[in-house]
Amino acid sequence: MAASRPLPAPRARHAPEGEPEGWTLLDLVRAVCEVTDDDREVVAVVLGLLRSGAVRLTGSFRGERF
């Protein structure tokens, strides 16, 4: 289920050392869609990244729980 390629870095949203990168939900979904065409896999990967704390959301969904 995990993508074989690393996700591209978010555009101009670099986090301080030791903190997760900040992504808008749209940027995160678009990045995952670049490595898979399976909608279920997109949802699973995005939720996994958010729940694990590997990424954090910026923009409208900042601070929301999934």
Secondary structure, DSSP 8 states (H G I E B T S, - for coil): ---SS-----TT----TTS-EEE-HHHHHHHHHTT---HHHHHHHHHHHHHHTSEEE-GGGTT---
